[in-house]
Amino acid sequence: MLTEKQQNVLDVITTFIGENAKSPTIEELTLLLNQKSKRWVVQYLEALEKKWFLSRWRGYRSISLGNIIGFQTTMNIPILGYANAGTPLVDATESSYWVLPISKKIISWDEQNYFILKVEWTSMNNYNIKWKNIDNWSYVLIKKDDVSTNSSDAFLFVVNWAATLKKIKKDWDNIYLLPESKDDYHKPIILSEEDNLMINWKIVDVFNF
């Protein structure tokens, strides 16, 4: 069990990681908790570490959240918002909705290179990752450093600052963002090379629960 102050420190850390996709520094925590002494913050971090709610490693941003059930096997990955599996209408600005504890083996012990988005709509509900479909309200795991596109995998795209999940095809003049859906009313999005398109990394897993 945590004391009220320990819970407050843990809540501040969790919120910071969810909003920034990185852990706070001791200096940042001291300011966020309205404390004058960094030693006070360190003492609470040590207490939380002893109770397995977090771990600290060497480095500038070295706090990693655990959970009381699966601390030894999971890392908390931030949920940064929504992405459409339809037309790109959802604002792509990052906003934290919480975190999901994900197996360290799934993310190769590298939580800084991953984030999660919640899916809205069904344009990719016939696309399969590891024998699982991307459906309405699925959670997709995005790998930040995987930007090499191909025609078989699905990616997160940002079109005019709105996020969508699609496959991609290119020809001489156009870029096609392709749905893969059981619902035939979903159509490709046809873009030119001059349109504001960002390819924001590959979908590497999907979770349905």
MARBA-3410 file (N, C-alpha, C, O; in Angstrom, 1 decimal):
209
0.8,-1.2,0.0,0.0,0.0,0.0,0.9,1.3,0.0,2.0,1.3,0.6 ~ 0.4,2.3,-0.6,1.1,3.6,-0.7,0.5,4.6,0.3,-0.7,4.6,0.5 ~ 1.3,5.4,0.8,0.8,6.6,1.6,0.2,7.6,0.6,0.4,7.5,-0.6 ~ -0.5,8.5,1.2,-1.1,9.6,0.3,0.0,10.3,-0.5,-0.2,10.6,-1.6 ~ 1.1,10.7,0.2,2.1,11.4,-0.5,2.8,10.6,-1.5,3.2,11.1,-2.6
3.1,9.3,-1.2,3.7,8.4,-2.2,2.8,8.3,-3.4,3.3,8.3,-4.6 ~ 1.5,8.2,-3.2,0.5,8.0,-4.3,0.6,9.3,-5.2,0.5,9.2,-6.4 ~ 0.7,10.5,-4.5,0.7,11.7,-5.3,2.0,11.8,-6.1,1.9,12.2,-7.3 ~ 3.1,11.4,-5.6,4.3,11.4,-6.4,4.2,10.4,-7.6,4.6,10.8,-8.7 ~ 3.7,9.2,-7.3,3.5,8.3,-8.4,2.5,8.8,-9.5,2.7,8.6,-10.7
1.4,9.5,-9.1,0.5,10.1,-10.0,1.2,11.1,-10.9,0.9,11.2,-12.1 ~ 2.0,12.0,-10.3,2.7,13.0,-11.0,3.6,12.4,-12.1,3.7,12.9,-13.2 ~ 4.3,11.4,-11.7,5.2,10.7,-12.6,4.5,10.1,-13.7,4.9,10.2,-14.9 ~ 3.4,9.4,-13.4,2.6,8.7,-14.4,2.0,9.7,-15.4,2.0,9.4,-16.6 ~ 1.5,10.8,-14.9,0.9,11.8,-15.8,2.0,12.4,-16.7,1.8,12.6,-17.9
3.2,12.7,-16.2,4.3,13.3,-17.0,4.7,12.3,-18.1,4.8,12.8,-19.2 ~ 4.8,11.0,-17.8,5.2,10.1,-18.8,4.1,9.9,-19.9,4.4,9.9,-21.0 ~ 2.9,9.9,-19.4,1.8,9.9,-20.4,1.7,11.0,-21.4,1.4,10.9,-22.5 ~ 2.0,12.2,-20.8,1.9,13.4,-21.6,3.2,13.7,-22.5,3.1,14.4,-23.5 ~ 4.3,13.2,-22.1,5.6,13.5,-22.7,6.3,12.3,-23.3,7.3,12.5,-24.0
5.8,11.1,-23.1,6.5,9.9,-23.6,7.9,9.7,-23.1,8.7,9.2,-23.9 ~ 8.2,10.3,-22.0,9.5,10.1,-21.4,9.4,10.4,-19.9,8.4,11.0,-19.5 ~ 10.3,9.9,-19.1,10.2,10.1,-17.7,10.7,11.5,-17.3,11.6,12.1,-18.0 ~ 10.2,12.0,-16.1,10.7,13.3,-15.7,12.1,13.2,-15.0,12.5,12.2,-14.5 ~ 12.9,14.3,-15.0,14.1,14.4,-14.3,13.8,14.7,-12.8,12.7,15.1,-12.5
14.8,14.5,-12.0,14.7,14.9,-10.6,14.3,16.4,-10.5,13.5,16.7,-9.6 ~ 15.0,17.2,-11.3,14.7,18.6,-11.2,13.3,18.9,-11.6,12.6,19.8,-10.9 ~ 12.8,18.3,-12.6,11.4,18.5,-13.1,10.4,18.1,-12.0,9.4,18.7,-11.7 ~ 10.7,16.9,-11.4,9.8,16.4,-10.3,9.8,17.4,-9.1,8.8,17.6,-8.5 ~ 10.9,17.9,-8.8,11.0,18.8,-7.7,10.1,20.0,-7.9,9.4,20.5,-7.0
10.1,20.6,-9.2,9.2,21.7,-9.5,7.8,21.3,-9.5,6.9,22.0,-9.0 ~ 7.5,20.1,-10.1,6.1,19.7,-10.3,5.5,19.4,-8.9,4.3,19.6,-8.7 ~ 6.3,19.0,-7.9,5.8,18.6,-6.6,5.9,19.8,-5.6,5.6,19.7,-4.5 ~ 6.3,20.9,-6.2,6.4,22.2,-5.4,7.3,22.0,-4.1,7.0,22.4,-3.0 ~ 8.5,21.3,-4.4,9.4,21.1,-3.3,10.7,21.9,-3.5,11.0,22.2,-4.7
11.4,22.2,-2.4,12.6,23.0,-2.5,13.8,22.0,-2.5,14.9,22.4,-3.0 ~ 13.6,20.8,-2.0,14.8,19.9,-1.9,14.6,18.7,-2.8,13.6,18.0,-2.9 ~ 15.7,18.5,-3.6,15.7,17.3,-4.5,15.8,16.0,-3.7,15.3,15.0,-4.1 ~ 16.4,16.1,-2.5,16.6,15.0,-1.6,15.2,14.4,-1.2,15.0,13.2,-1.1 ~ 14.3,15.3,-1.0,12.9,14.9,-0.6,12.3,14.0,-1.7,11.7,13.0,-1.5
12.5,14.5,-3.0,12.0,13.7,-4.1,12.7,12.4,-4.2,12.0,11.4,-4.4 ~ 14.0,12.3,-4.0,14.7,11.1,-4.1,14.3,10.1,-3.1,14.2,8.9,-3.4 ~ 14.0,10.6,-1.9,13.5,9.7,-0.8,12.2,9.0,-1.2,12.0,7.8,-0.9 ~ 11.3,9.8,-1.9,10.0,9.2,-2.3,10.2,8.2,-3.5,9.5,7.2,-3.6 ~ 11.1,8.5,-4.3,11.4,7.6,-5.4,12.0,6.3,-4.9,11.6,5.2,-5.4
12.8,6.4,-3.9,13.4,5.2,-3.3,12.3,4.3,-2.6,12.3,3.1,-2.7 ~ 11.3,5.0,-2.0,10.2,4.3,-1.3,9.4,3.6,-2.4,9.0,2.4,-2.2 ~ 9.1,4.3,-3.5,8.3,3.7,-4.5,9.0,2.5,-5.2,8.4,1.5,-5.6 ~ 10.3,2.7,-5.3,11.1,1.6,-5.9,11.1,0.3,-5.0,11.0,-0.8,-5.5 ~ 11.2,0.5,-3.7,11.2,-0.6,-2.8,9.9,-1.3,-2.9,9.8,-2.5,-2.6
8.8,-0.6,-3.2,7.5,-1.2,-3.3,7.1,-1.7,-4.7,6.0,-2.1,-5.0 ~ 8.1,-1.6,-5.6,8.0,-2.1,-7.0,7.1,-1.3,-7.9,6.5,-1.9,-8.8 ~ 6.8,-0.1,-7.6,6.0,0.7,-8.4,6.8,1.5,-9.5,6.2,2.0,-10.5 ~ 8.1,1.5,-9.3,8.9,2.1,-10.4,10.4,1.5,-10.2,10.7,0.9,-9.2 ~ 11.2,1.7,-11.2,12.6,1.4,-11.2,13.4,2.6,-11.7,12.9,3.4,-12.5
14.6,2.7,-11.3,15.5,3.7,-11.8,16.8,3.1,-12.2,17.4,2.3,-11.6 ~ 17.3,3.6,-13.4,18.5,3.1,-14.0,19.4,4.3,-14.1,19.1,5.4,-13.8 ~ 20.6,4.1,-14.6,21.5,5.2,-14.8,21.1,6.0,-16.0,20.6,5.4,-17.0 ~ 21.2,7.3,-15.9,20.8,8.1,-17.0,20.0,9.3,-16.6,19.5,9.4,-15.4 ~ 19.8,10.3,-17.5,19.2,11.6,-17.2,17.7,11.4,-16.9,17.2,12.0,-16.0
17.0,10.6,-17.7,15.6,10.3,-17.5,15.5,8.8,-17.3,15.2,8.0,-18.3 ~ 15.7,8.4,-16.2,15.9,6.9,-15.9,14.8,6.3,-15.1,14.9,5.1,-14.7 ~ 13.6,7.0,-14.9,12.5,6.4,-14.1,11.7,5.5,-15.1,11.3,6.0,-16.1 ~ 11.4,4.3,-14.7,10.6,3.4,-15.5,9.5,2.9,-14.6,9.7,2.3,-13.5 ~ 8.2,3.1,-15.0,7.1,2.7,-14.2,6.9,1.2,-14.2,7.1,0.6,-15.3
6.6,0.6,-13.1,6.2,-0.8,-13.1,4.8,-0.9,-12.6,4.1,0.1,-12.6 ~ 4.3,-2.1,-12.3,3.0,-2.2,-11.7,3.2,-3.4,-10.7,4.0,-4.2,-10.8 ~ 2.3,-3.3,-9.7,2.5,-4.2,-8.5,2.3,-5.7,-8.9,2.8,-6.5,-8.2 ~ 1.6,-5.9,-10.0,1.4,-7.3,-10.4,2.5,-7.8,-11.4,3.1,-8.8,-11.2 ~ 2.9,-7.0,-12.4,3.8,-7.4,-13.4,5.0,-6.6,-13.5,5.5,-6.5,-14.6
5.5,-6.1,-12.4,6.7,-5.2,-12.5,7.9,-5.9,-13.2,8.6,-5.2,-14.0 ~ 8.1,-7.1,-13.0,9.3,-7.8,-13.5,9.2,-8.0,-15.0,10.3,-8.2,-15.6 ~ 8.0,-8.0,-15.6,7.9,-8.4,-17.0,7.3,-7.3,-17.9,7.3,-7.5,-19.1 ~ 6.9,-6.2,-17.4,6.2,-5.2,-18.2,6.8,-3.8,-18.1,7.5,-3.5,-17.1 ~ 6.5,-3.0,-19.1,6.8,-1.5,-19.1,5.6,-0.8,-19.5,4.8,-1.3,-20.3
5.4,0.4,-18.9,4.2,1.2,-19.2,4.4,2.0,-20.5,5.3,2.8,-20.5 ~ 3.6,1.8,-21.5,3.7,2.5,-22.7,2.5,3.5,-22.8,1.4,3.1,-22.6 ~ 2.8,4.7,-23.2,1.8,5.8,-23.1,0.8,5.6,-24.3,1.2,5.3,-25.4 ~ -0.5,5.9,-24.0,-1.5,6.0,-25.0,-1.6,7.5,-25.3,-2.0,8.3,-24.5 ~ -1.2,7.8,-26.6,-1.1,9.2,-26.9,-2.3,9.8,-27.6,-2.3,11.0,-28.1
-3.4,9.0,-27.7,-4.6,9.6,-28.4,-5.3,8.6,-29.3,-5.2,7.4,-29.2 ~ -6.0,9.2,-30.3,-6.8,8.4,-31.2,-6.2,8.5,-32.7,-5.6,9.5,-33.0 ~ -6.4,7.5,-33.5,-6.2,7.6,-34.9,-7.3,7.0,-35.6,-7.9,5.9,-35.2 ~ -7.7,7.6,-36.7,-8.8,7.1,-37.5,-8.4,5.9,-38.4,-7.4,5.9,-39.0 ~ -9.3,4.9,-38.4,-9.2,3.9,-39.4,-10.4,4.2,-40.4,-11.3,3.4,-40.5
-10.2,5.3,-41.0,-11.2,5.9,-42.0,-10.6,7.1,-42.6,-9.4,7.1,-42.9 ~ -11.4,8.1,-42.8,-10.8,9.4,-43.3,-10.0,10.1,-42.1,-10.4,9.9,-41.0 ~ -8.9,10.8,-42.4,-8.1,11.3,-41.4,-8.7,12.6,-40.7,-8.4,13.7,-41.1 ~ -9.6,12.4,-39.8,-10.3,13.5,-39.2,-9.9,13.8,-37.8,-10.3,14.8,-37.2 ~ -9.2,12.8,-37.1,-8.8,13.0,-35.7,-7.6,13.8,-35.6,-6.6,13.5,-36.3
-7.6,14.9,-34.8,-6.5,15.7,-34.6,-5.3,14.9,-34.1,-5.4,14.1,-33.2 ~ -4.1,15.1,-34.7,-3.0,14.3,-34.4,-2.1,14.8,-33.3,-1.0,14.3,-33.0 ~ -2.5,15.8,-32.6,-1.7,16.3,-31.5,-1.7,15.3,-30.4,-2.7,14.5,-30.2 ~ -0.6,15.2,-29.7,-0.4,14.2,-28.7,-1.1,14.6,-27.4,-0.9,15.7,-26.9 ~ -2.0,13.7,-26.8,-2.6,13.9,-25.6,-2.7,12.6,-24.9,-3.1,11.6,-25.4
-2.3,12.6,-23.6,-2.2,11.3,-22.9,-3.6,10.9,-22.4,-4.4,11.6,-21.8 ~ -3.9,9.6,-22.7,-5.1,9.0,-22.1,-4.8,8.0,-21.0,-5.8,7.5,-20.4 ~ -3.6,7.7,-20.8,-3.1,6.8,-19.8,-2.0,6.0,-20.3,-1.4,6.3,-21.4 ~ -1.7,4.9,-19.7,-0.6,4.0,-20.2,-1.2,2.5,-20.1,-2.1,2.2,-19.5 ~ -0.5,1.7,-20.9,-0.8,0.2,-20.9,0.5,-0.5,-20.5,1.6,-0.2,-21.1
0.5,-1.4,-19.5,1.7,-2.2,-19.2,1.8,-3.3,-20.3,1.0,-4.1,-20.5 ~ 3.0,-3.2,-21.0,3.2,-4.1,-22.1,4.5,-4.9,-21.8,5.4,-4.4,-21.2 ~ 4.4,-6.2,-22.2,5.6,-7.1,-21.9,6.9,-6.5,-22.5,6.9,-6.0,-23.6 ~ 7.9,-6.6,-21.7,9.2,-6.1,-22.2,9.7,-6.9,-23.4,10.4,-6.4,-24.2 ~ 9.3,-8.1,-23.5,9.7,-8.9,-24.7,9.0,-8.4,-26.0,9.6,-8.4,-27.0
7.8,-7.9,-25.9,7.1,-7.3,-27.0,7.7,-6.1,-27.5,7.8,-5.8,-28.7 ~ 8.2,-5.2,-26.6,8.8,-4.0,-27.0,10.4,-4.0,-26.9,11.0,-3.0,-27.0 ~ 10.9,-5.2,-26.8,12.4,-5.4,-26.8,13.1,-4.5,-25.8,14.2,-4.0,-26.0 ~ 12.5,-4.4,-24.6,13.0,-3.7,-23.5,13.4,-2.2,-23.8,14.3,-1.6,-23.3 ~ 12.6,-1.6,-24.7,12.9,-0.3,-25.3,11.7,0.6,-25.3,11.1,0.9,-26.4
11.1,1.0,-24.1,9.9,1.7,-24.1,9.9,3.0,-24.7,8.8,3.5,-25.1 ~ 11.0,3.7,-24.9,11.1,5.0,-25.5,10.8,5.0,-26.9,10.4,6.1,-27.5 ~ 10.9,3.9,-27.6,10.6,3.8,-29.1,9.2,3.4,-29.4,8.9,3.1,-30.6 ~ 8.3,3.3,-28.5,6.9,2.8,-28.7,5.9,3.8,-28.1,6.2,4.4,-27.1 ~ 4.7,3.8,-28.7,3.6,4.4,-28.1,2.3,3.7,-28.7,2.4,2.9,-29.6
1.2,4.0,-28.1,-0.1,3.3,-28.4,-1.1,4.4,-28.8,-1.2,5.5,-28.3 ~ -1.9,4.0,-29.8,-3.1,4.8,-30.2,-4.3,3.9,-30.2,-4.3,2.7,-30.4 ~ -5.4,4.6,-29.8,-6.7,3.9,-29.9,-7.4,4.1,-31.2,-7.3,5.3,-31.7 ~ -7.9,3.1,-31.8,-8.5,3.2,-33.2,-9.9,3.5,-33.2,-10.7,3.0,-32.4 ~ -10.3,4.4,-34.1,-11.7,4.8,-34.3,-12.0,4.4,-35.8,-11.3,4.7,-36.7
-13.1,3.6,-35.9,-13.7,3.2,-37.2,-13.1,1.9,-37.7,-12.3,1.3,-37.0 ~ -13.4,1.6,-39.0,-13.2,0.2,-39.4,-12.5,0.0,-40.7,-12.6,-1.1,-41.3 ~ -11.8,1.0,-41.2,-11.2,0.9,-42.5,-10.1,-0.2,-42.6,-9.6,-0.5,-43.7 ~ -9.6,-0.6,-41.4,-8.5,-1.6,-41.4,-8.9,-2.9,-40.7,-8.1,-3.6,-40.2 ~ -10.2,-3.1,-40.6,-10.7,-4.3,-39.8,-10.5,-5.6,-40.5,-10.8,-6.7,-40.0
-9.9,-5.6,-41.8,-9.6,-6.9,-42.5,-8.1,-7.0,-42.6,-7.6,-7.9,-43.2 ~ -7.3,-6.1,-41.9,-5.9,-6.2,-41.9,-5.4,-7.0,-40.7,-5.9,-6.7,-39.6 ~ -4.5,-7.9,-40.9,-4.1,-8.8,-39.8,-2.7,-8.6,-39.4,-1.8,-8.5,-40.2 ~ -2.5,-8.4,-38.1,-1.1,-8.4,-37.5,-1.0,-9.5,-36.5,-1.8,-9.5,-35.5 ~ -0.1,-10.4,-36.7,0.0,-11.5,-35.7,-1.3,-12.2,-35.4,-1.6,-12.5,-34.3
-2.1,-12.4,-36.5,-3.3,-13.1,-36.5,-4.4,-12.3,-35.7,-5.4,-12.9,-35.3 ~ -4.2,-11.0,-35.6,-5.2,-10.2,-34.9,-5.6,-9.0,-35.9,-4.7,-8.5,-36.5 ~ -6.9,-8.7,-35.9,-7.4,-7.6,-36.8,-7.4,-6.3,-36.0,-7.6,-6.2,-34.8 ~ -7.2,-5.2,-36.8,-7.4,-3.8,-36.3,-8.9,-3.4,-36.5,-9.3,-3.2,-37.6 ~ -9.6,-3.4,-35.4,-11.0,-3.1,-35.4,-11.3,-1.8,-34.7,-10.4,-1.2,-34.1
-12.5,-1.4,-34.8,-13.0,-0.2,-34.0,-12.7,-0.4,-32.5,-13.1,-1.4,-32.0 ~ -12.0,0.5,-31.9,-11.6,0.5,-30.5,-10.5,-0.4,-30.2,-10.2,-0.7,-29.0 ~ -9.8,-0.9,-31.2,-8.5,-1.7,-30.9,-7.5,-0.7,-30.4,-7.6,0.5,-30.6 ~ -6.4,-1.2,-29.8,-5.3,-0.4,-29.5,-4.1,-0.9,-30.4,-3.8,-2.1,-30.4 ~ -3.4,0.0,-31.1,-2.3,-0.4,-31.9,-1.0,0.1,-31.3,-0.9,1.2,-30.8
0.0,-0.7,-31.4,1.3,-0.4,-30.9,2.1,0.1,-32.1,2.3,-0.5,-33.1 ~ 2.7,1.3,-31.9,3.4,2.0,-33.0,4.9,2.0,-32.6,5.3,2.4,-31.5 ~ 5.8,1.7,-33.5,7.2,1.7,-33.3,7.8,3.0,-34.0,7.7,3.2,-35.2 ~ 8.4,3.9,-33.2,8.8,5.2,-33.6,9.9,5.2,-34.6,9.9,6.0,-35.5 ~ 10.8,4.2,-34.6,12.0,4.3,-35.4,11.8,3.4,-36.7,12.8,3.2,-37.4
10.6,3.0,-37.0,10.4,2.1,-38.2,9.6,3.0,-39.2,8.4,3.0,-39.1 ~ 10.3,3.6,-40.1,9.7,4.5,-41.1,9.9,4.0,-42.6,9.5,4.7,-43.5 ~ 10.5,2.8,-42.8,10.7,2.4,-44.1,9.4,1.7,-44.6,9.1,0.6,-44.2 ~ 8.7,2.4,-45.5,7.4,2.0,-46.0,7.5,0.8,-47.0,8.5,0.7,-47.7 ~ 6.5,0.1,-47.1,6.3,-1.0,-48.1,4.8,-1.1,-48.3,4.0,-0.5,-47.6
4.4,-1.9,-49.3,3.0,-2.0,-49.7,2.3,-3.1,-48.9,1.0,-3.2,-49.0 ~ 2.9,-3.8,-48.0,2.3,-4.9,-47.3,1.9,-4.6,-45.9,1.0,-5.1,-45.3 ~ 2.7,-3.7,-45.2,2.5,-3.3,-43.8,1.6,-2.1,-43.7,1.4,-1.4,-44.7 ~ 1.0,-1.9,-42.5,0.2,-0.8,-42.2,1.0,0.2,-41.4,1.8,-0.1,-40.6 ~ 0.7,1.5,-41.6,1.5,2.6,-41.0,0.5,3.7,-40.5,-0.7,3.7,-40.8
1.0,4.5,-39.5,0.4,5.7,-39.1,0.8,6.8,-40.0,1.9,7.1,-40.1 ~ -0.2,7.4,-40.6,0.0,8.6,-41.5,-0.7,9.8,-40.9,-1.7,9.7,-40.2 ~ 0.0,11.0,-41.1,-0.6,12.2,-40.7,-0.9,13.1,-41.9,0.1,13.4,-42.6 ~ -2.1,13.3,-42.2,-2.5,14.1,-43.4,-3.1,15.4,-42.9,-4.2,15.4,-42.3 ~ -2.4,16.5,-43.2,-2.9,17.8,-42.8,-3.2,17.8,-41.3,-4.2,18.4,-40.9
-2.3,17.3,-40.5,-2.3,17.3,-39.1,-3.4,16.4,-38.5,-3.7,16.5,-37.3 ~ -3.9,15.5,-39.3,-4.9,14.5,-38.8,-4.4,13.1,-39.0,-3.8,12.8,-40.1 ~ -4.6,12.2,-38.0,-4.0,10.9,-38.1,-4.9,9.8,-38.7,-6.1,9.9,-38.4 ~ -4.3,8.9,-39.5,-5.1,7.8,-40.0,-4.2,6.6,-40.1,-3.0,6.7,-40.3 ~ -4.8,5.4,-40.1,-4.1,4.1,-40.2,-4.4,3.6,-41.6,-5.6,3.4,-41.9
-3.4,3.3,-42.4,-3.6,2.8,-43.7,-2.4,2.0,-44.2,-1.3,2.0,-43.6 ~ -2.5,1.3,-45.4,-1.4,0.8,-46.2,-1.1,1.9,-47.2,-1.9,2.8,-47.4 ~ 0.0,1.7,-47.9,0.4,2.8,-48.9,0.8,2.1,-50.2,1.4,1.1,-50.3 ~ 0.5,2.9,-51.3,0.9,2.5,-52.6,1.3,3.8,-53.3,0.7,4.8,-53.1 ~ 2.4,3.8,-54.1,2.8,5.0,-54.9,3.0,4.7,-56.3,3.3,3.5,-56.7
2.7,5.7,-57.2,3.0,5.6,-58.6,3.7,6.9,-58.9,4.2,7.6,-58.1 ~ 3.8,7.2,-60.2,4.6,8.4,-60.6,4.1,9.7,-60.1,4.8,10.5,-59.7 ~ 2.8,9.8,-60.0,2.2,11.1,-59.7,1.4,11.1,-58.4,1.2,12.2,-57.8 ~ 1.0,10.0,-57.9,0.1,9.9,-56.7,0.6,9.0,-55.6,1.4,8.1,-55.8 ~ 0.0,9.3,-54.4,0.2,8.4,-53.3,-1.2,7.9,-52.9,-2.1,8.8,-52.7
-1.3,6.7,-52.7,-2.6,6.1,-52.3,-2.5,5.5,-50.9,-1.7,4.7,-50.6 ~ -3.4,6.0,-50.0,-3.5,5.4,-48.7,-4.7,4.5,-48.7,-5.8,4.9,-48.9 ~ -4.4,3.2,-48.5,-5.4,2.2,-48.9,-6.0,1.5,-47.6,-5.2,1.1,-46.7 ~ -7.3,1.4,-47.6,-7.9,0.7,-46.5,-7.8,-0.8,-46.8,-7.6,-1.2,-47.9 ~ -8.0,-1.6,-45.7,-8.2,-3.0,-45.9,-9.3,-3.5,-45.0,-9.1,-3.9,-43.8
-10.5,-3.4,-45.5,-11.7,-3.5,-44.7,-12.7,-4.5,-45.2,-12.8,-4.8,-46.4 ~ -13.5,-5.0,-44.3,-14.6,-5.9,-44.7,-15.8,-5.0,-45.1,-16.8,-5.5,-45.7 ~ -15.7,-3.7,-44.9,-16.8,-2.8,-45.2,-16.4,-2.0,-46.5,-15.5,-1.3,-46.5 ~ -17.2,-2.3,-47.6,-16.8,-1.8,-48.9,-17.0,-0.3,-49.1,-16.6,0.3,-50.1 ~ -17.6,0.4,-48.1,-17.8,1.9,-48.3,-16.5,2.6,-48.0,-16.4,3.8,-48.2
-15.4,2.0,-47.4,-14.2,2.6,-47.2,-13.4,2.7,-48.6,-13.2,1.7,-49.2 ~ -12.9,3.9,-48.9,-12.3,4.1,-50.2,-10.8,4.6,-50.0,-10.5,5.1,-48.9 ~ -10.0,4.4,-51.0,-8.6,4.9,-50.8,-8.6,6.4,-50.7,-9.5,7.1,-51.3 ~ -7.6,7.0,-50.1,-7.3,8.4,-50.0,-6.3,8.7,-51.1,-5.2,8.1,-51.0 ~ -6.5,9.5,-52.0,-5.6,9.7,-53.1,-5.0,11.1,-53.0,-5.6,12.1,-52.9
-3.6,11.1,-52.9,-2.9,12.3,-52.6,-1.8,12.5,-53.7,-1.5,11.6,-54.4 ~ -1.4,13.8,-53.8,-0.3,14.1,-54.7,1.0,14.2,-53.9,1.0,14.2,-52.6 ~ 2.1,14.2,-54.5,3.4,14.4,-53.8,3.5,15.7,-53.1,4.3,15.8,-52.2 ~ 2.7,16.7,-53.5,2.8,18.0,-52.9,1.9,18.1,-51.6,2.0,19.1,-50.9 ~ 1.0,17.1,-51.4,0.2,17.2,-50.2,1.0,17.1,-48.9,2.1,16.5,-48.9
0.4,17.6,-47.9,1.1,17.6,-46.5,0.9,16.2,-45.9,-0.1,16.0,-45.2 ~ 1.8,15.3,-46.2,1.7,13.9,-45.7,2.9,13.6,-44.9,4.1,13.7,-45.4 ~ 2.8,13.1,-43.7,3.9,12.5,-42.9,3.6,11.1,-42.6,2.5,10.7,-42.3 ~ 4.7,10.3,-42.9,4.6,8.8,-42.6,5.2,8.7,-41.2,6.4,8.7,-41.0 ~ 4.3,8.4,-40.2,4.7,8.4,-38.8,4.7,7.0,-38.2,4.1,6.7,-37.2
5.5,6.2,-38.9,5.9,4.9,-38.3,5.0,3.8,-38.5,3.8,3.9,-38.9 ~ 5.5,2.6,-38.2,4.8,1.3,-38.5,4.0,0.8,-37.3,4.4,0.9,-36.2 ~ 2.9,0.2,-37.7,2.1,-0.5,-36.7,2.7,-1.9,-36.5,2.8,-2.7,-37.5 ~ 3.1,-2.2,-35.3,3.8,-3.5,-35.1,3.0,-4.5,-34.3,3.3,-5.7,-34.2 ~ 1.9,-4.1,-33.7,1.1,-5.0,-32.9,-0.3,-4.4,-32.7,-0.5,-3.2,-32.8
-1.3,-5.2,-32.4,-2.6,-4.7,-32.1,-3.2,-5.5,-30.9,-2.9,-6.7,-30.7 ~ -3.9,-4.8,-30.0,-4.5,-5.4,-28.8,-6.0,-5.2,-28.8,-6.4,-4.0,-28.9 ~ -6.7,-6.2,-28.6,-8.2,-6.2,-28.5,-8.6,-6.8,-27.2,-8.4,-7.9,-26.9 ~ -9.3,-5.9,-26.4,-9.7,-6.4,-25.1,-10.9,-5.7,-24.6,-11.5,-5.9,-23.5
END
